[in-house]
Amino acid sequence: MAPLTIAVASGKGGTGKTSIAANLVLALDSADYIDCDVETPNGHLFLDPEIRERSAVTQPLPRIDPELCVLCGACAEACEFNALAMSRRKVLLFAELCHSCGVCTSLCRVPGAITEVDREIGSVESGLIRRGAQTTGFVQGSLNLGETATVAVIKAAKQQRDPERTVVLDAPAGTACPMVETLHGADYCLLVTEPTPFGLNDLELAVGVARRLGVPCGLVLNRCDIGDRAVADYCEAQDIPILMEIPFDRSLAEAYAQGRPWIDLDPTWGERFQTLFQRIRQELQP
């Protein structure tokens, strides 16, 4: 069977997205895990990987030579992100606003007045998860404190994937650019929510993003025995399959607090996540 790229996402935090992603990848015989929640990666707490490699993620940043700059202002005027500003004596650079688009360098009228230097914004760690005879690949992106270029780190993490193996992408919560980048190129979006008004509101936003990107989606309904039927009714009206329901269970909460995968509690959880994967495959059948 062809490998799949499955993005596990949610419109809001606290729905159990990382728990679903971690248990799903451990239930499969040949799959890898990539933590794309680079601002707060926490998949390692459940998967206990052996980290083998770390590489820096860098972005080019303009460096302006005050000896060559003629203060024409073309670079600041062209910058769409307000990362450059003019003063009477020099061009001011606000590194945290720079998107490394290269426009300032290309438009500079004085050769050599603007050059680019690499600046580290984060890192990507990779390794293995060993569980008996099973070996699962693990990749984790991490954004440096104070940096804002989340998308660049997510892209770097996704580039580590093995195209010959199924990969589970643990997406950031919400529906902003980091979630969009995680879903980009995915075969399927597995949305996780709970049957509450907040869960429904943010689910609607997440479904809108997935459909705009052309990524088919299905739902895992966590804590399914609380709240009301509003989420189920919405899914029925929007033709979104509910692929798995998880009860509000104390033993699951305790395992989560201890950093233990649910499939270690009871073998039937492994079977349920394998069934979830097969249902995703069925949803992708023409």
For each residue, the residues with C-beta under 8 A, 3 or more apart:
1: 281
2:
3: 30 163 164 165 166 167
4: 166 167 187 188 280 281 284
5: 161 166 167 169 185 186 187 188
6: 24 166 167 168 169 186 187 188 189 190 280
7: 36 169 171 182 183 186 188 189 190 215
8: 17 18 20 21 24 168 169 170 171 190 192
9: 17 171 173 179 182 183 189 190 191 192 206 210
10: 13 15 17 171 173 191 192 193 202 203 206
11: 173 174 175 191 193 199 201 202 203 204 205 206
12: 15 173 174 193 198 199 202
13: 10 173 174
14: 173
15: 10 12 173 192 193 194 199 222
16: 19 20 192 194 220 222 223 246 256
17: 8 9 10 20 21 170 171 173 192
18: 8 21 22 37 42 43 46 170
19: 16 22 23 46 256 262
20: 8 16 17 23 24 190 192 220 222
21: 8 17 18 24 25 33 43 168 169 170
22: 18 19 25 26 33 43 46 47 170 261
23: 19 20 26 27 261 262 263 269 273
24: 6 8 20 21 27 28 31 168 190 273 276 277
25: 21 22 28 31 32 33 47 136 168
26: 22 23 47 129 131 134 136 261 263 270 273
27: 23 24 263 269 270 273 274 277
28: 24 25 31 166 273 274 277
29: 134
30: 3 165 166
31: 24 25 28 136 165 166 167 168
32: 25 136 137 138 139 161 162 165 166 167 168
33: 21 22 25 43 47 129 136 137 138 139 167 168 170
34: 139 140 141 157 158 160 161 167 168 169 170
35: 38 41 42 43 44 139 140 141 157 170
36: 7 141 154 157 158 169 170 171 172 178 181 182
37: 18 40 41 42 43 170 171 172 173 178
38: 35 41 122 141 142 143 150 153 154 157 172 178
39: 143 150 172 178
40: 37
41: 35 37 38 44 140 141 142
42: 18 35 37 45 46
43: 18 21 22 33 35 37 46 47 138 140 170
44: 35 41 47 48 49 138 140
45: 42 259
46: 18 19 22 42 43 259 260 261
47: 22 25 26 33 43 44 129 136 138 261
48: 44 129 259
49: 44 127 128 129 138 140
50: 127 128 129 130
51: 54 125 126 127 138
52: 126 127 128
53: 125 126 127
54: 51 123 124 125 126
55: 123 124 156
56: 120 122 123
57: 120 121 122 123 124 141 152 153 156
58: 118 119 120 121
59: 98 100 118 119 121 149 152
60: 100 102 116 117 118 119
61: 93 95 98 100 116 117 118 119
62: 75 84 93 98 104 105 114 115 116
63: 114 115 116 117
64: 69 75 90 91 93 113 114
65: 68 69 112 113 114 115
66: 69 90
67:
68: 65 110 112 113
69: 64 65 66 90 91 110 113 114
70: 109 110 113
71: 86 89 90 91
72: 109
73: 76 77 86
74: 77 78 107 108 109
75: 62 64 78 79 84 91 103 104 107 108 114
76: 73 79 84 85 86 91 104
77: 73 74
78: 74 75 103 104 107
79: 75 76 82 83 84 103 104
80: 99 101 103
81: 97 98 99 101
82: 79 85 94 97
83: 79 93 94 95 97 98 99
84: 62 75 76 79 91 92 93 94 104
85: 76 82 91 92 94
86: 71 73 76 91 92
87: 90 91 92
88:
89: 71
90: 64 66 69 71 87
91: 64 69 71 75 76 84 85 86 87
92: 84 85 86 87
93: 61 62 64 83 84 98
94: 82 83 84 85 97 98
95: 61 83 98 119
96: 146 147 148
97: 81 82 83 94
98: 59 61 62 81 83 93 94 95
99: 80 81 83 149
100: 59 60 61 149 152
101: 80 81
102: 60 105 106 116
103: 75 78 79 80 106 107
104: 62 75 76 78 79 84 107 108 114
105: 62 102 108 114 115 116
106: 102 103
107: 74 75 78 103 104
108: 74 75 104 105 111 113 114
109: 70 72 74 113
110: 68 69 70 113
111: 108
112: 65 68 115
113: 64 65 68 69 70 108 109 110
114: 62 63 64 65 69 75 104 105 108
115: 62 63 65 105 112
116: 60 61 62 63 102 105
117: 60 61 63
118: 58 59 60 61
119: 58 59 60 61 95
120: 56 57 58 123 144
121: 57 58 59 143 144 147 149 152 153
122: 38 56 57 141 142 143 144 147 149 152 153 156
123: 54 55 56 57 120 141 142 144 153
124: 54 55 57 139 140 141 142 153 156 157 160
125: 51 53 54 139 140 142
126: 51 52 53 54 137 138 139 140 160
127: 49 50 51 52 53 138
128: 49 50 52 135 136 137 138
129: 26 33 47 48 49 50 135 136 137 138
130: 50 134 135
131: 26 134 136
132:
133:
134: 26 29 130 131
135: 128 129 130
136: 25 26 31 32 33 47 128 129 131
137: 32 33 126 128 129 162 165
138: 32 33 43 44 47 49 51 126 127 128 129
139: 32 33 34 35 124 125 126 157 160 161
140: 34 35 41 43 44 49 124 125 126 157
141: 34 35 36 38 41 57 122 123 124 153 154 156 157
142: 38 41 122 123 124 125 153
143: 38 39 121 122 147 149 150 153
144: 120 121 122 123 147
145:
146: 96
147: 96 121 122 143 144
148: 96
149: 59 99 100 121 122 143 152 153
150: 38 39 143 153 154 172 177 178
151: 154 155 177 178 181
152: 57 59 100 121 122 149 155 156
153: 38 57 121 122 123 124 141 142 143 149 150 156 157
154: 36 38 141 150 151 157 158 172 178 181 182
155: 151 152 158 159 181
156: 55 57 122 124 141 152 153 159 160
157: 34 35 36 38 124 139 140 141 153 154 160
158: 34 36 154 155 161 169 182 185
159: 155 156
160: 34 124 126 139 156 157
161: 5 32 34 139 158 165 167
162: 32 137 165 167
163: 3
164: 3
165: 3 30 31 32 137 161 162
166: 3 4 5 6 28 30 31 32
167: 3 4 5 6 31 32 33 34 161 162
168: 6 8 21 24 25 31 32 33 34
169: 5 6 7 8 21 34 36 158 182 186
170: 8 17 18 21 22 33 34 35 36 37 43
171: 7 8 9 10 17 36 37 178 179 182 183
172: 36 37 38 39 150 154 176 178 179 182
173: 9 10 11 12 13 14 15 17 37 179
174: 11 12 13 178 179 202
175: 11 179 180 202 205 206 208 209
176: 172 179 180
177: 150 151 180 181
178: 36 37 38 39 150 151 154 171 172 174 181 182
179: 9 171 172 173 174 175 176 182 183 206 209
180: 175 176 177 183 184 209 213
181: 36 151 154 155 177 178 184
182: 7 9 36 154 158 169 171 172 178 179 186
183: 7 9 171 179 180 186 189 209 210 213 215
184: 180 181 213
185: 5 158
186: 5 6 7 169 182 183 189 215
187: 4 5 6 215 216 284
188: 4 5 6 7 215 216 217 218 280 283 284
189: 6 7 9 183 186 206 210 215 216 217 218
190: 6 7 8 9 20 24 217 218 219 220 243 280
191: 9 10 11 203 206 207 210 217 218 219 220 240
192: 8 9 10 15 16 17 20 219 220 222
193: 10 11 12 15 199 200 202 203 206 219 220 221 222 231
194: 15 16 199 221 222 223 224 226 227 231
195: 199 200 221 223 224 226 227 228 229 230 231 232
196: 199 200 226 227 231
197: 200 201 230
198: 12 201 202
199: 11 12 15 193 194 195 196 202 203 227 231
200: 193 195 196 197 203 204 230 231 234
201: 11 197 198 204 205
202: 10 11 12 174 175 193 198 199 205 206
203: 10 11 191 193 199 200 206 207 219 231 234
204: 11 200 201 207 208 234
205: 11 175 201 202 208 209
206: 9 10 11 175 179 189 191 193 202 203 209 210 217
207: 191 203 204 210 211 217 238 240
208: 175 204 205 211 212
209: 175 179 180 183 205 206 212 213
210: 9 183 189 191 206 207 213 215 216 217
211: 207 208 214 215 217
212: 208 209
213: 180 183 184 209 210
214: 211
215: 7 183 186 187 188 189 210 211
216: 187 188 189 210 283 284
217: 188 189 190 191 206 207 210 211 240
218: 188 189 190 191 240 241 242 243 279 280 283
219: 190 191 192 193 203 231 235 240 241 242 243
220: 16 20 190 191 192 193 242 243 244 245 246 276
221: 193 194 195 224 231 232 242 244 245 246
222: 15 16 20 192 193 194 246
223: 16 194 195 226 227 246 247 248
224: 194 195 221 245 246 247 248
225: 247 248
226: 194 195 196 223 248
227: 194 195 196 199 223 230 231
228: 195
229: 195 232 233
230: 195 197 200 227 233 234
231: 193 194 195 196 199 200 203 219 221 227 234 235
232: 195 221 229 235 236 242
233: 229 230 236 237
234: 200 203 204 230 231 237 238 240
235: 219 231 232 238 240 241 242
236: 232 233 239
237: 233 234
238: 207 234 235
239: 236
240: 191 207 217 218 219 234 235
241: 218 219 235 279 283
242: 218 219 220 221 232 235 245
243: 190 218 219 220 276 279 280 283
244: 220 221 272 273 275 276 279
245: 220 221 224 242
246: 16 220 221 222 223 224 249 252
247: 223 224 225 252
248: 223 224 225 226
249: 246 252 253
250: 253 254
251: 254 255 265
252: 246 247 249 255 256 262 265
253: 249 250 256 257
254: 250 251 257 258
255: 251 252 258 260 261 262 264 265
256: 16 19 252 253 259 260
257: 253 254
258: 254 255
259: 45 46 48 256
260: 46 255 256 264 265
261: 22 23 26 46 47 255 264
262: 19 23 252 255 265 266 269
263: 23 26 27 266 267 269 270 273
264: 255 260 261
265: 251 252 255 260 262 269
266: 262 263 269
267: 263 270 271
268: 271 272
269: 23 27 262 263 265 266 272 273
270: 26 27 263 267 273 274
271: 267 268 274 275
272: 244 268 269 275 276
273: 23 24 26 27 28 244 263 269 270 276 277
274: 27 28 270 271 277 278
275: 244 271 272 278 279
276: 24 220 243 244 272 273 279 280
277: 24 27 28 273 274 280 281
278: 274 275 281 282
279: 218 241 243 244 275 276 282 283
280: 4 6 188 190 218 243 276 277 283 284
281: 1 4 277 278 284 285
282: 278 279 285
283: 188 216 218 241 243 279 280
284: 4 187 188 216 280 281
285: 281 282
286:
